[in-house]
Amino acid sequence: MNVEAQKRAAAARAVEFVRPGMRLGLGTGSTAKHFVELLGERVRAGLDVVAVPTSNATETDARRCAIPLTTLDETPELDLTVDGADEIARDLCLIKGGGGALLREKIVAAASARMIVIADESKWVTALGRYPLPIEVAPFGLTATRHAVEKTVAPGRAGATLTLRWDKDGHVFVTDGGHWLIDAALGRIDEPKALAQALSAIPGVMEHGLFIDLAQMAILAGPGGVRIVERP
């Protein structure tokens, strides 16, 4: 299987965990997009569910697939969220936010009784940090916030860099929440829980891409097939 086929295989396995009447969180990104499409096929075949999208892009895809939608204000407790990840560690801590929807993704995941993360095998890592860590920040006071983030993540990290994200048109990337993103290339994160707490304490940091103790299961697809890993 090529990578896209692997992503779709992982998404197809995740759809098997959806039951009639469930309240779902729909993730954002290329792998989550496959899940939305496959879920839409089951909905059109009669499956009764309602879902909360984590981004404007996912909302558009879900409406196209005829999936009934709600909001967290209308439905504040969800049964299951299915989302992708940029990196998955062995304890199922994640780096997310490559698509820029990390704030809404984390809110939805936290409102869910269960989170399943789906990915191709390349996202499975021994330690987080090879993928740059997205940090969502308020535009106001960006320089001060960036300095605070740098002091938090950079000490002892030779070669660590912080980069403001830009879109394909050369403008500052703006999240659905109206914030900006700093991508922190750290190389390796040895203590993700401690770093997550430190970043959350910085004024101006709206959220970060470290998802700690949120995913209960990972569905990983590779050339040899699909495997399931559950959090201890």
C-alpha positions, 0 to 999 in steps of 0.5 A: 500500500502507498501512504494514502492507501495506508491512511485510508486503511487506518480510517476504515478500521476506525469506522468499525468502532462507530456505533449508532447514536454516537456523538462524534468528534471529527478530526482535521488533516489528510488521514481524518479526511479519509475517516470523514469520507468513509463515515459519510458512506455509512451515514448515507447507508442509514447510520444515525450519528451526529458529529462536531467538526474540528475545523472549517475544512472538516465541516465542509467535508462533513457537509459534503458527505451528508454527516449531521453536524452539531456544536460543542455548545449544543452537545458538550459531551462526545462519545468518540473523537477520531483524528490523525497525528503528526507524531505518535509516541509509544505511550500515545502522547502526540504531536498535532497541529500540522494542519493548524487546527490544534486548538479546536482539535484539543477542545473536542478531544478533551470533551470526548469519552474516548479518542482514537488516533489514526495514522500511517506507520511513519507517524509512530516514533520512539520519542516526540520532536522530530516533527516541529511542535506547533504552538498557537499564539495570540497576535498581540504581543507576539515578540514577547510571547515568542521570547517566553516560548524560546526561553522555555523550549530552547535551553539545552537544545542545540539547533532549536529554532522557532519559526512563524508559520506562513501560508502558501500565499506568503501571508501569516498563517491564521488559524480558524480561531484567529491566532498565529502559529509558531513551529518549534523545531526541537529535534527531540522532546524527552519530557513532553508532559513537563514541556506541555505544562510549561508552555500552557503557563505562558501568557499569549500561548493559546494552545500547543500541539502536545496532546498528553493522555488524550488518545486511548488507542492508535490505529496504525497502517503500514505495508504489512497491514493494520495494527492497534496499539492501546494506551497502557 
